[in-house]
Amino acid sequence: MRNLLAGLDVGTSKVCALVAEAADDGSIGLLGYGIVPCTGLRKGVVVNIEATVEAIRAAVAEAEKSSGARIGAAVVGVAGAHIRGLNSHGIVAVRGGEVSGRDVERVIDAARAVAIPLDRQVLHILPQQFAVDDQEGVRDPVGMAGVRLEARIHIVTAAQSYGQNLNKCCERAGITPGELIFEPLASADAALFPEERELGVALIDIGGGTTDVVVFLNGAVMHTAVLPIGGNHLTGDVAAGLRTPLSDAERLKISHGVATNLVVGRDERVQVPGVGGREPRVIARKILGEILEPRMEEIFSMAQRELMRSGVADSLASGVVLVGGTSLLEGTQELAERIFNLPVRRGLPINLKGMPEELMKPMYTTAAGLMLHAAGNGRGHRNGLARYGRWGWFRTRVTDWMRDFF
C-alpha cells in the first residue's frame, strides 16, 4: 500500500498543494503539485469561504492530476496576524531522584499552564531548554540525577475561529485537514541548515498579506511574530503611485521592482500601462524603486524590532534568512543587510529532496516544510509538538491523573 503524503499551503496570494510518497527508508519522493491564485484571504485570514474553497479545490485537483494520486488528507499551514507566541517557564520536583520521561511531560504541563483566552487554541508547544537542579542548557534531561526539573518553552496560539474556518474550507473542498502547522516553522524546516539553528538565525517569511518572523538559538525557537504587512502592500503602493491597475502593478513589481535604488542603473526605463484605456507611459526605473524602498524599509524595521524583542538579537551568528515571494525583489538582500547589520541570504526548500527546478524558489519553502511534517521529518515532531496538539494535552493530563490515582 502506498504511503501518500500531502501538504497544503493556503496563503494570501496563492494555494499550493504538494503530493509525495514516503518510502520505507524514510525518504520522500515528490509526485505532483498544484498552484493556483487565491483571493479568499486577507492578511492570512479567511474572508471569503467560497473563494478559498474553490482555490483549495483547484490546487488539489491540479496536484492529483500531475501525481496520479488521490488526496484524502493533508497537513495544513496556518498564518495570519491573529497568531501569537509567548515564552513560559515551569518547575516540578523529580520523583525518585532521576529524571524520567514522565517528569518531562509534567514539567512541560506546568510550563504551559498559563492563562490563554477561551477564543484561542494552542498550535505548538516548543521546548527551548531544560535545567536539572543548577545545571542549565540541558537538551534531553531523561536519565539525569536531580531533585528539581525546570523547563522553558515557547507556546504558539491562534484564533479558534480561524482554525474552524480553515478546517471548514478544507472539508468543503474534499480534504480532511490533519495537523495545523504555523507556516514559518514549516518554512524553517525546509530552508534552514541545522548549524544555523544552533548558532542563532532569524527566518523572515515575507508573504502576500503578512510577514512572519521566527528566531532560533541553540536549536530552539526563541521568538515568533506575525507582522500585518506583506507583498500586497507593495503592489498597492505601486498601483497608487503610478496610477496603474493592481494586476499591472503586480507584474511591474515582479519584473522590474527593486527593494533599493542602489542596484538600479541611471538610464534604466520601464513601461507603465495606463488606466481606463489611457496610453502607456515610460518612466525611470528609479521611480519604481522610490515607491517600493520605503515600504521594504518599513517591513524590515518592524522585523528588526521583533528581533530586539526576542532578547537574542546579539546572538544571531548565522544572520537572517529571507523566504517568501517578496524576497525575490532585486536588492532585497542588500537592503536587509543594511538594516539588520547581519549577513543575509535567500532561503530555498533545500531540505526536501526531489523538488523540481520550478519549485526551488523562496515562495515554496512553506509547502515543502509541510511535506516534511507530514512525513514526520519536521523539527516540531521531535520536540513534543505532535503530542501537545488539539487533544494531546488533554489526553496526557488524564493519563497522568489515572497513574497518580491508581
HELIX and SHEET records of a PDB file:
HELIX    1   1 ILE A   49  SER A   67  1                                  19    
HELIX    2   2 ARG A   95  GLY A   97  5                                   3    
HELIX    3   3 GLY A  101  ALA A  111  1                                  11    
HELIX    4   4 GLN A  160  ARG A  172  1                                  13    
HELIX    5   5 GLU A  183  ALA A  191  1                                   9    
HELIX    6   6 PRO A  194  LEU A  199  1                                   6    
HELIX    7   7 GLY A  231  LEU A  242  1                                  12    
HELIX    8   8 LEU A  246  HIS A  256  1                                  11    
HELIX    9   9 ASN A  261  VAL A  263  5                                   3    
HELIX   10  10 ARG A  285  SER A  310  1                                  26    
HELIX   11  11 ALA A  313  SER A  315  5                                   3    
HELIX   12  12 GLY A  325  LEU A  328  5                                   4    
HELIX   13  13 THR A  332  PHE A  340  1                                   9    
HELIX   14  14 GLU A  357  LEU A  359  5                                   3    
HELIX   15  15 PRO A  362  TYR A  364  5                                   3    
HELIX   16  16 THR A  365  ALA A  374  1                                  10    
HELIX   17  17 ARG A  379  ARG A  382  5                                   4    
HELIX   18  18 GLY A  392  PHE A  405  1                                  14    
SHEET    1   A 5 ILE A  28  PRO A  37  0                                        
SHEET    2   A 5 LYS A  14  ALA A  22 -1                                        
SHEET    3   A 5 LEU A   4  VAL A  10 -1                                        
SHEET    4   A 5 ALA A  73  VAL A  78  1                                        
SHEET    5   A 5 THR A 176  PHE A 182  1                                        
SHEET    1   B 2 LEU A  41  ARG A  42  0                                        
SHEET    2   B 2 VAL A  45  VAL A  46 -1                                        
SHEET    1   C 4 ARG A  84  ALA A  93  0                                        
SHEET    2   C 4 ARG A 148  ALA A 159 -1                                        
SHEET    3   C 4 ARG A 120  VAL A 132 -1                                        
SHEET    4   C 4 GLN A 135  VAL A 138 -1                                        
SHEET    1   D 5 ALA A 220  LEU A 227  0                                        
SHEET    2   D 5 THR A 211  LEU A 217 -1                                        
SHEET    3   D 5 VAL A 201  ILE A 206 -1                                        
SHEET    4   D 5 VAL A 320  VAL A 323  1                                        
SHEET    5   D 5 VAL A 344  ARG A 346  1                                        
SHEET    1   E 2 ARG A 269  VAL A 272  0                                        
SHEET    2   E 2 ARG A 281  ALA A 284 -1                                        
END                                                                             
